[in-house]
Amino acid sequence: MTAEVPQRLTAAQEWRINWLMVLSGLVGVTLGTIPSATLGLFMAPLEAEFGWSRTEISAGLTVFAIVSLPLTPFAGVLVDRYGSRRVALPGIAISALIFASFALMPDSLFIYLGIWTLYTLASLLTRILVWNTAISSAFEASRGLAIAVVLCGSAISMSLSPLVARWLIDGYGWRMGYAGLGLGWGGMVLLLVLLFFKDRRPSTLASETGGARCATPAAKAGGLTVKEAVRSVTINRIALAIFLQSLMGASIMVHLVPLLVGSGLTRLEAVGLAALLGAASVCGKLVTGAIVDRVQGSILPVTVFTLPALAYAFMLQAHGSMILLAASVLMLGYASGAGLQMGTYLTTRYAGLRNFGTIFGLISSLMAVAAGIGPLAAGIVFDLTGDYRLLMMIGIPAAIVAGLSLFGLGPYPRFDAIDNGKPDGA
């Protein structure tokens, strides 16, 4: 049997086929960002009703990290084996219901942390790796931009969910805030993903455009095995950069409103600036995604991951200045969005798509640890010192190290397709 040479799709063809898939993936990503994006708004009501400290409230994200650390790679394995759609649909339904159950919570820190545990288990099926695996498989020529658009879901959620949460909390109480976000937002996500999010293979894409495709569809995408990725210096450098930025990013995102209020802004002004974080993150993802499809090299990733250092320096010198605080939030938002997009894209290029779900699952475990440790550490810093200045001082060298770890990664490797009849070797 002879095989025809596959015809590579243009960027325009990829988008014409997959734009609804990208849109539904974007909406799917919004769901997983809601708990951390809105926790800062629930802190004051929970403190007032139950008398819990900010450290105790932030401990929910620490539970999230502890549970996620060993289990996130298994979510990647499920995606590699069964496909993103079959994993995402039950994950959305279950995690939305569990998040809404915070509305029924009594005065018990044990139950609060228990709900966080259940939510974490369900949310493993809706992590970013679930959406990125399908998107990366469907796009080649415009992969960077496609990943960027999907990841804008987290930025949109960071921008809109605090406003929705504040409206629900101020108008109907914190319990309705949890119920509205879980059932309302979660229900919308479930419907759109059910209708439009599909797993696509390169052979399917070629046939839909009338292009020639390989006559042996058993071939699968090439790339590193899991063992090779774990031992790869390049992949570990990418993982380090993502971990450091996630650590500080989670700290700032959760505590941003209290931090800005402590800097002299009113709560309304702080919420308004917090919304800028999401808008800047969208800009960071899209601009970086468009550039990275065309430009290789170290300048872009190093710049993206070191930019937060300048923002932290501005925050330390702000002293209530709206201009400096706004500039800091814009830089942090841009770097947050661009960093996540860049880290994901670099992983697809340097590790390949063969075991991307599992490999990025391992990296996502580090992100989950950062998401749990960061807010807790920020809460401890506030409880001990009364402000967040020490947090900013730690963030400056952390951002510099993250950026330098991506310097000189080298050209993207080329991976040959793997015959499904051969063992994977993962």
C-alpha positions in Angstrom: 0.0 0.0 0.0 1.4 3.4 -1.0 0.9 6.5 1.0 0.2 9.9 -0.5 2.1 12.9 0.9 -0.1 14.8 3.4 -1.1 18.3 2.3 -0.4 20.8 5.0 -3.3 23.1 5.7 -2.9 26.9 5.6 -3.7 28.9 8.7 -6.9 30.2 7.0 -8.1 26.6 6.3 -7.4 25.6 9.9 -9.5 28.4 11.2 -12.3 27.9 8.8 -12.7 24.3 9.9 -12.0 24.7 13.6 -13.3 28.2 14.7 -16.3 26.9 16.6 -14.1 24.3 18.3 -11.7 27.1 19.4 -14.7 29.2 20.7 -16.1 26.3 22.8 -12.6 25.5 24.1 -12.2 29.2 25.1 -15.5 29.0 27.0 -14.4 25.7 28.6 -11.3 27.3 30.0 -13.3 30.0 31.8 -14.8 27.5 34.2 -11.5 26.4 35.8 -10.4 30.0 36.5 -13.5 31.0 38.5 -12.5 29.6 42.0 -9.1 31.4 42.2 -10.3 34.5 40.3 -13.2 35.1 42.7 -11.8 33.8 46.0 -10.6 37.3 46.9 -14.2 38.6 46.7 -15.5 35.8 49.0 -12.8 36.4 51.6 -14.5 39.3 53.4 -18.0 37.6 53.6 -16.5 34.4 54.8 -14.4 36.2 57.4 -17.5 38.1 58.6 -19.8 35.1 58.8 -17.4 32.4 60.1 -14.5 34.3 61.6 -11.9 32.5 59.4 -8.6 34.2 58.7 -7.4 34.9 55.2 -4.8 32.1 55.6 -7.6 29.6 56.4 -9.7 30.7 53.5 -6.7 30.6 51.1 -6.0 27.0 52.3 -8.7 25.9 49.9 -6.3 26.5 47.1 -3.6 24.6 49.0 -5.9 21.6 49.1 -6.3 22.1 45.4 -2.6 21.9 44.9 -2.0 18.9 47.2 -4.7 16.9 45.5 -3.7 18.0 42.0 0.0 17.2 42.3 -0.1 13.4 42.0 -3.3 13.2 39.9 -3.0 15.8 37.1 -0.8 13.6 35.0 -3.5 10.9 35.1 -5.9 13.4 33.5 -3.3 13.8 30.7 -3.2 10.0 30.3 -7.0 9.9 30.0 -6.9 12.7 27.3 -4.2 10.9 25.3 -6.2 7.7 25.5 -9.9 8.7 25.2 -9.8 12.2 23.7 -10.5 15.6 25.1 -14.3 15.6 24.5 -15.0 12.4 26.5 -13.0 13.7 29.4 -14.3 17.3 29.4 -18.0 16.8 29.3 -18.4 14.9 32.6 -15.7 17.0 34.2 -17.7 20.2 33.5 -21.0 18.9 34.8 -19.5 17.5 38.1 -17.2 20.4 38.9 -19.9 23.0 38.3 -22.3 21.2 40.7 -19.6 20.8 43.4 -18.6 24.5 43.1 -22.3 25.5 43.6 -22.4 23.3 46.7 -20.3 25.9 48.5 -23.6 27.8 48.9 -24.8 25.1 51.3 -21.7 25.2 53.5 -22.1 25.5 57.3 -19.7 27.0 59.8 -17.1 24.2 59.4 -13.6 24.7 58.0 -13.4 20.9 57.6 -16.4 20.9 55.3 -15.1 23.9 53.4 -11.8 22.1 52.7 -13.7 18.9 51.9 -15.7 20.7 49.2 -12.4 22.0 47.8 -11.1 18.4 47.7 -14.1 17.1 45.8 -14.0 20.1 43.4 -10.3 19.5 42.7 -10.9 15.9 41.8 -13.7 16.9 39.3 -11.8 19.8 37.9 -8.9 17.5 36.9 -11.1 16.7 33.8 -11.4 20.4 32.8 -7.8 21.5 33.1 -6.1 23.5 30.4 -4.3 20.5 29.1 -7.7 19.0 28.1 -8.4 21.9 25.7 -4.9 22.4 24.5 -4.4 18.8 23.5 -7.3 18.9 21.1 -6.4 22.4 19.8 -2.7 21.5 19.2 -3.8 18.4 17.3 -6.1 20.4 15.0 -3.7 23.3 14.3 -0.2 23.4 12.9 0.3 26.5 10.8 -1.6 28.7 13.3 -1.1 26.7 16.5 0.3 29.5 18.6 -2.6 31.8 17.8 -5.2 29.0 18.3 -3.7 28.2 21.7 -3.7 31.9 22.6 -7.4 32.3 21.7 -8.4 29.3 23.8 -6.3 30.4 26.7 -8.0 33.8 26.6 -10.8 32.0 28.4 -8.9 32.3 31.6 -8.3 36.0 31.1 -12.0 36.6 30.2 -12.9 34.7 33.4 -10.4 36.7 35.4 -12.0 39.9 34.1 -15.7 39.0 34.2 -16.1 36.5 37.0 -15.0 39.0 39.7 -17.6 41.4 38.4 -20.3 38.8 38.3 -19.3 37.5 41.8 -19.4 41.0 43.2 -22.8 41.7 41.7 -24.2 38.4 43.1 -22.6 38.8 46.5 -23.6 42.5 46.9 -27.1 41.8 45.7 -28.0 38.4 47.0 -25.3 37.3 49.4 -22.2 35.1 49.2 -24.2 31.8 49.1 -26.0 32.9 45.9 -22.6 34.0 44.5 -21.4 30.4 44.7 -24.7 29.0 43.4 -24.9 31.5 40.5 -21.4 31.0 39.3 -21.6 27.2 39.6 -25.0 26.5 38.0 -25.3 29.5 35.7 -21.8 29.8 34.4 -21.2 26.1 34.5 -24.4 25.3 32.6 -23.5 27.7 29.8 -20.1 26.1 29.4 -21.5 22.6 29.4 -24.0 23.5 26.6 -21.4 25.1 24.3 -18.8 22.3 24.8 -21.5 19.7 24.1 -22.5 21.3 20.8 -19.2 22.4 19.4 -16.1 20.9 21.0 -14.8 17.9 19.0 -11.6 15.9 18.8 -10.1 16.3 15.3 -7.3 14.3 13.7 -5.1 15.6 10.9 -6.6 13.1 8.5 -10.1 14.5 9.2 -8.9 18.0 8.6 -7.3 17.1 5.3 -10.4 15.4 4.0 -12.6 18.3 5.0 -10.5 20.6 2.8 -10.3 18.1 -0.1 -6.6 17.8 0.4 -4.5 14.6 0.0 -3.8 12.7 3.1 -1.8 9.7 4.2 -3.3 6.4 3.1 -2.3 4.8 6.5 -4.3 6.6 9.1 -2.7 4.5 11.8 0.1 7.0 12.1 0.0 9.3 15.1 1.8 12.5 16.0 5.5 12.2 16.9 7.2 13.5 19.9 9.1 12.6 23.1 8.1 9.7 25.4 7.2 10.6 28.9 10.6 9.3 30.2 12.4 11.4 27.6 10.5 14.5 28.6 11.2 14.0 32.3 14.9 13.7 31.5 15.0 16.6 29.0 16.9 19.7 30.2 14.8 21.8 27.8 11.5 20.6 29.1 12.6 21.0 32.7 13.7 24.6 32.0 10.3 25.3 30.5 8.6 23.7 33.5 10.7 25.8 35.9 9.7 29.1 34.2 6.0 28.1 34.2 6.2 27.1 37.9 7.8 30.4 39.0 5.4 32.5 37.1 2.4 30.5 38.2 3.6 30.7 41.9 3.6 34.5 41.9 0.7 34.9 39.4 -1.6 32.9 41.6 -0.5 34.9 44.7 -1.3 38.2 43.0 -4.5 37.1 41.4 -6.1 35.8 44.6 -5.0 38.7 46.7 -5.1 41.5 44.2 -8.2 43.2 45.4 -7.1 43.2 49.1 -3.6 44.3 48.0 -4.9 47.3 46.0 -7.2 48.2 48.9 -4.2 48.1 51.2 -2.3 50.4 48.8 -4.9 53.1 49.3 -7.6 52.4 46.7 -11.3 52.0 47.5 -12.8 48.5 47.1 -14.6 49.7 43.9 -11.4 51.1 42.4 -9.6 47.9 43.3 -12.2 45.7 41.6 -12.0 48.0 38.5 -8.2 47.6 38.3 -8.5 43.8 38.9 -10.7 43.7 35.8 -7.8 45.3 33.8 -5.8 42.2 34.7 -8.0 40.0 32.6 -8.1 42.5 29.7 -4.3 42.8 29.7 -4.0 39.0 29.9 -6.1 38.6 26.7 -3.8 41.1 25.0 -0.8 39.2 26.1 -2.0 35.9 24.8 -3.2 37.2 21.4 -0.1 39.3 20.7 2.3 36.7 21.8 0.4 33.9 20.0 0.5 35.9 16.7 4.2 36.6 17.0 5.4 33.1 18.2 4.0 31.4 15.0 6.4 33.6 13.0 9.4 34.2 15.2 11.7 31.8 17.0 14.4 32.6 19.5 14.9 33.6 23.2 14.0 37.3 23.1 10.2 36.8 23.2 10.0 34.1 26.0 12.7 35.9 28.2 10.9 39.2 27.9 7.5 37.6 28.7 8.7 35.9 31.8 10.8 38.7 33.2 8.2 41.5 32.7 6.6 40.9 36.1 9.8 42.0 37.9 9.2 45.5 36.6 5.5 45.4 37.7 6.5 44.3 41.3 9.0 47.1 41.4 6.3 49.6 40.4 4.0 48.2 43.1 6.6 48.7 45.8 7.0 52.4 44.7 3.3 53.1 44.1 2.3 54.5 47.5 -1.3 54.8 46.4 -0.6 56.1 42.9 -3.4 55.0 40.6 -1.1 55.4 37.6 1.7 53.2 38.9 -0.8 50.6 40.2 -2.7 50.5 36.9 0.6 50.1 35.0 1.6 47.3 37.3 -1.7 45.5 36.9 -1.5 45.9 33.1 2.0 44.4 33.0 1.1 41.6 35.3 -1.9 40.7 33.2 0.0 40.9 30.0 2.8 38.7 31.3 0.3 36.2 32.9 -1.5 35.7 29.6 1.6 35.6 27.4 3.5 33.4 29.8 0.8 30.7 29.9 0.5 30.8 26.1 4.3 30.7 25.6 4.8 27.9 28.0 2.1 25.8 26.4 3.4 26.5 22.9 7.0 25.7 23.8 5.9 22.4 25.3 4.1 21.4 22.1 7.2 22.3 20.0 9.9 20.8 22.2 8.0 17.8 23.4 5.8 17.1 20.4 2.2 15.9 20.4 2.8 12.2 20.9 2.3 12.3 24.7 1.5 16.0 25.1 -1.5 15.4 27.4 0.6 13.4 29.9 3.7 15.6 29.6 1.8 18.9 30.1 -0.2 17.1 32.8 3.1 16.8 34.7 3.8 20.5 34.2 0.2 21.3 35.2 0.9 19.5 38.5 3.6 22.0 39.2 1.2 24.8 38.2 -1.4 23.4 40.7 1.2 23.3 43.4 2.0 26.9 42.6 -1.7 27.8 42.6 -2.0 26.4 46.1 1.3 27.4 47.7 1.3 31.0 46.3 -2.0 32.3 47.7 -1.4 30.6 51.1 2.1 32.1 51.3 0.7 35.5 50.4 -1.9 35.1 53.1 0.8 34.2 55.6 2.9 37.3 54.5 -0.1 39.5 55.1 -1.0 37.9 58.5 2.6 38.3 59.7 3.5 41.7 58.3 0.2 43.5 57.7 0.9 44.2 54.0 2.1 42.5 50.8 5.5 44.3 50.3 7.6 41.3 51.1 5.6 39.3 48.5 6.6 41.9 45.9 10.2 41.8 46.9 10.3 38.0 46.5 8.6 38.3 43.1 11.4 40.3 41.5 14.1 37.7 41.6 11.6 34.9 40.9 10.6 36.6 37.6 14.2 37.1 36.6 15.1 33.5 37.2 12.0 32.4 35.2 13.0 34.5 32.2 16.7 33.4 32.2 15.7 29.7 32.3 14.3 30.1 28.8 17.4 31.7 27.3 19.0 29.7 24.5 16.6 26.8 24.2 17.6 26.2 20.6 15.7 25.5 17.4 12.5 23.5 17.5 13.1 19.7 16.9 11.2 17.8 14.2 9.4 14.7 15.2 8.5 11.9 12.8 5.0 10.4 12.9 4.7 7.2 15.0 3.1 4.0 13.6 0.3 3.0 16.0 1.2 -0.6 15.5 4.5 0.0 17.3 4.7 0.3 21.1 4.5 3.9 22.3 7.4 3.6 24.7 5.9 6.1 27.1 
